[in-house]
Amino acid sequence: MNYVEKIMKLEELTDRIKKGRTGTQIQLAKEMHTSKTSLNRWFSELKDMGAEIEFDRIMNTYYINNEFTIHVEVTVNDRRQ
């Protein structure tokens, strides 16, 4: 996975968490087409960036307990003629 793909996955994970319907870690990993190990790594990276991620056992979802946003915008200029 290259840098851009990784950042896009982190953004997707953040969006899914903010929607409040992630399910369990296994369910979320399956929906994101990744392993539980990779998902844990992404959680750690988001936490290192300042996201306070927690799991609500009653609602069965992850949530972010602080103001945290990740936004990625990539522009590619093709200079071939």
QUIFENCOR-V222328 format. One record per backbone hydrogen bond with DSSP energy under -0.5 kcal/mol. NH is the residue of the N-H (numbers start at 1). CO is the residue of the C=O. If there is no record, write none. Layout:
{{NH & CO} {NH & CO}}
This chain:
{{6 & 2} {7 & 3} {8 & 4} {9 & 5} {10 & 6} {11 & 7} {12 & 8} {13 & 9} {14 & 10} {15 & 11} {16 & 12} {17 & 13} {18 & 14} {19 & 15} {20 & 16} {20 & 17} {21 & 16} {23 & 60} {28 & 24} {29 & 25} {30 & 26} {31 & 27} {32 & 28} {33 & 30} {34 & 29} {39 & 35} {40 & 36} {41 & 37} {42 & 38} {43 & 39} {44 & 40} {45 & 41} {46 & 42} {47 & 43} {48 & 44} {49 & 45} {50 & 47} {51 & 46} {53 & 51} {54 & 63} {56 & 61} {57 & 55} {60 & 56} {61 & 56} {63 & 54} {65 & 52} {65 & 63} {68 & 66} {77 & 75} {78 & 76} {79 & 77}}
